Amino acid sequence: MSILLRTLPPDESAALQQMLDDAGWSASAIHDAVTAEGYSVGRQTITKHRRSACRCRRSSPYLRPTSP
């Protein structure tokens, strides 16, 4: 997801980030919208990204959630 968000044009990246942040969008609906635009991403990847359990969150100390 982070690669897709970084490579999309800024307006599309912002729209996708809004979708990811909005609990009203299901992972399936986001998947359908992204794949309709010709991008390849899995539903589970979307779900993991939304929970901050994805590789991009684990691999970057700047993106990891902080402990309280």
Secondary structure by P-SEA (a helix, b strand, c coil): caaaaaaccaaaaaaaaaaaacccccaaaaaaaaaaabbbbbaaaaaaaaacccaaaaaccccccccc
